[in-house]
Amino acid sequence: MKVAVVGATGMVGGVMLKVLEERGFPVDVLLPVASEGRGRTVRFRGQDVPVIGMEAAIAQRPDLALFSAGGGTSLEWAPRFAEVGCTVIDNSSAWRMQADKKLVVPEINGDVLRAEDRIIANPNCSTIQLVLTLAPLHKAYTVERVIVSTYQSVTGTGMKAVSQLENERKGVKGDMAYPFPIDRNVIPRCDVFTDNGYTKEEMKLVNETKKILDPAIRVTATAVRVPVTGGHSEAVNVEFANDFELDAVRELLRNAPGIHLLDDPAKDEYPMPLIANGRDEVFVGRLRRDETQPRTLNLWIVADNLRKGAATNAVQIAETLLRQGLLRERVASA
Ligand SMILES: NC(=O)c1ccc[n+]([C@@H]2O[C@H](COP(=O)([O-])OP(=O)(O)OC[C@H]3O[C@@H](n4cnc5c(N)ncnc54)[C@H](OP(=O)(O)O)[C@@H]3O)[C@@H](O)[C@H]2O)c1
């Protein structure tokens, strides 16, 4: 398969290359794409592969393109790739809420994929870890309302934000990705504010959870940037229609796909970005009843936002297309 990784020189793009290699994805020809080659290369399977521009990549008619190059870039270029028979899986928010575009977490709704899906949206990093945890609980107890507070890693903003944190820790001046210092600080704003006083990130959590799981679920969110690099953390309060036994909830999560239950406070066992960093699982812990309200659970969810929150989920979508014979079929018909 001829695979383009668009944004190959970025945070997510770099992890995308690692995940493709680790999972042995059938890449015959790799096309690493960025704004311009500029003589850059990326490392893939022990080889230095030259970085190319968009037009050069399209001219090679790739079968699959994994995009992580920003929303504007995706709106402009993803249709161009689709026109040459390429399936695009996009990490930006550009296509997520469009009615005709599928928003996919393979463990939850991989079965919605169809041969005619040319541009497929990968959900927001904070949404993926939340819905992957809620899906088995929704099936068992029907989720009615979710309150989520996030503690989001600077890697979620990209290379520039990681440099800002490192510079601040070294006490040197540099480019700012945030309006304020992030080291020794937390910033209650991820992405821009919208008219209702919520940020775009908070509204992604609300709208994407409804699109993936169930439009009837009521969601409210507060998204906060914290000086961490290993992963996003979420404090979640979930109200169900039906009551639950905590042990039964633990059993459900212990056996849920993509979930790693880490819940033994007595032994100081609970999820942290230090544990999730570089791993593909979503870590869940600190399970306890909300004693102020019936049928309500508190839990804590941590995942590496560059992996299950972006690159790994996107590659899993491609694997699902392959498994369902959707990707190959298209290549044959193109
Ligand atoms: N970071 C996360 O946790 C995360 C999670 C989910 C989704 N996302 C989404 O993934 C995207 C990338 O995020 P990131 O953190 O990897 O950002 P990043 O580190 O800033 O990387 C951006 C990448 O996009 C490329 N690019 C930018 N404009 C381009 C253009 N016009 N043509 C071709 N390539 C272009 C850059 O190439 P140059 O090197 O040439 O500039 C670079 O490779 C964003 O849309 C983000 O919302 C990120």
The ligand as an SDF file (V2000), in Angstrom:
LIG
                    3D

 48 52  0  0  0  0  0  0  0  0999 V2000
   -1.1020   16.9050   19.3580 N   0  0  0  0  0  0  0  0  0  0  0  0
   -2.1670   16.2030   19.6790 C   0  0  0  0  0  0  0  0  0  0  0  0
   -2.3180   15.6210   20.7550 O   0  0  0  0  0  0  0  0  0  0  0  0
   -3.2560   16.0670   18.6910 C   0  0  0  0  0  0  0  0  0  0  0  0
   -4.2370   15.1430   18.9580 C   0  0  0  0  0  0  0  0  0  0  0  0
   -5.2500   15.0340   18.0460 C   0  0  0  0  0  0  0  0  0  0  0  0
   -5.2660   15.8080   16.9130 C   0  0  0  0  0  0  0  0  0  0  0  0
   -4.2730   16.7010   16.6930 N   0  0  0  0  0  0  0  0  0  0  0  0
   -4.3250   17.4960   15.4630 C   0  0  0  0  0  0  0  0  0  0  0  0
   -3.2400   17.0700   14.6180 O   0  0  0  0  0  0  0  0  0  0  0  0
   -2.7620   18.2100   13.8930 C   0  0  0  0  0  0  0  0  0  0  0  0
   -1.2350   18.3470   14.0710 C   0  0  0  0  0  0  0  0  0  0  0  0
   -0.9530   18.5130   15.4090 O   0  0  0  0  0  0  0  0  0  0  0  0
    0.5670   18.4310   15.9160 P   0  0  0  0  0  0  0  0  0  0  0  0
    0.4770   18.5140   17.3590 O   0  0  0  0  0  0  0  0  0  0  0  0
    1.2900   17.3080   15.2930 O   0  0  0  0  0  0  0  0  0  0  0  0
    1.1270   19.8210   15.3160 O   0  0  0  0  0  0  0  0  0  0  0  0
    2.6420   20.2390   14.9270 P   0  0  0  0  0  0  0  0  0  0  0  0
    3.6190   19.5570   15.7950 O   0  0  0  0  0  0  0  0  0  0  0  0
    2.6150   21.7030   14.9010 O   0  0  0  0  0  0  0  0  0  0  0  0
    2.8340   19.6520   13.4130 O   0  0  0  0  0  0  0  0  0  0  0  0
    2.1320   20.1950   12.3300 C   0  0  0  0  0  0  0  0  0  0  0  0
    2.5410   19.4300   11.0640 C   0  0  0  0  0  0  0  0  0  0  0  0
    1.7240   19.8560    9.9870 O   0  0  0  0  0  0  0  0  0  0  0  0
    2.5590   20.2390    8.8930 C   0  0  0  0  0  0  0  0  0  0  0  0
    1.9200   21.2940    8.1290 N   0  0  0  0  0  0  0  0  0  0  0  0
    1.4260   22.4430    8.6000 C   0  0  0  0  0  0  0  0  0  0  0  0
    0.8920   23.1740    7.5780 N   0  0  0  0  0  0  0  0  0  0  0  0
    1.0770   22.4480    6.4520 C   0  0  0  0  0  0  0  0  0  0  0  0
    0.7630   22.6380    5.0640 C   0  0  0  0  0  0  0  0  0  0  0  0
    0.1490   23.7320    4.6390 N   0  0  0  0  0  0  0  0  0  0  0  0
    1.0930   21.6710    4.1830 N   0  0  0  0  0  0  0  0  0  0  0  0
    1.7080   20.5280    4.6070 C   0  0  0  0  0  0  0  0  0  0  0  0
    2.0410   20.2830    5.9150 N   0  0  0  0  0  0  0  0  0  0  0  0
    1.7280   21.2340    6.8030 C   0  0  0  0  0  0  0  0  0  0  0  0
    3.8540   20.7330    9.5220 C   0  0  0  0  0  0  0  0  0  0  0  0
    4.8680   20.7030    8.5550 O   0  0  0  0  0  0  0  0  0  0  0  0
    6.1260   21.7230    8.6370 P   0  0  0  0  0  0  0  0  0  0  0  0
    7.1320   21.0000    9.4670 O   0  0  0  0  0  0  0  0  0  0  0  0
    6.5260   21.8400    7.2060 O   0  0  0  0  0  0  0  0  0  0  0  0
    5.6410   22.9890    9.2590 O   0  0  0  0  0  0  0  0  0  0  0  0
    3.9970   19.6600   10.6150 C   0  0  0  0  0  0  0  0  0  0  0  0
    4.4890   18.4810   10.0410 O   0  0  0  0  0  0  0  0  0  0  0  0
   -3.5680   19.4000   14.3400 C   0  0  0  0  0  0  0  0  0  0  0  0
   -4.6530   19.5460   13.4670 O   0  0  0  0  0  0  0  0  0  0  0  0
   -4.0910   18.9780   15.6860 C   0  0  0  0  0  0  0  0  0  0  0  0
   -5.2980   19.5970   15.9870 O   0  0  0  0  0  0  0  0  0  0  0  0
   -3.2520   16.8490   17.5220 C   0  0  0  0  0  0  0  0  0  0  0  0
  1  2  1  0
  2  3  2  0
  2  4  1  0
  4  5  1  0
  4 48  2  0
  5  6  2  0
  6  7  1  0
  7  8  2  0
  8  9  1  0
  8 48  1  0
  9 10  1  0
  9 46  1  0
 10 11  1  0
 11 12  1  0
 11 44  1  0
 12 13  1  0
 13 14  1  0
 14 15  2  0
 14 16  1  0
 14 17  1  0
 17 18  1  0
 18 19  2  0
 18 20  1  0
 18 21  1  0
 21 22  1  0
 22 23  1  0
 23 24  1  0
 23 42  1  0
 24 25  1  0
 25 26  1  0
 25 36  1  0
 26 27  1  0
 26 35  1  0
 27 28  2  0
 28 29  1  0
 29 30  1  0
 29 35  2  0
 30 31  1  0
 30 32  2  0
 32 33  1  0
 33 34  2  0
 34 35  1  0
 36 37  1  0
 36 42  1  0
 37 38  1  0
 38 39  2  0
 38 40  1  0
 38 41  1  0
 42 43  1  0
 44 45  1  0
 44 46  1  0
 46 47  1  0
M  CHG  2   8   1  16  -1
M  END
$$$$
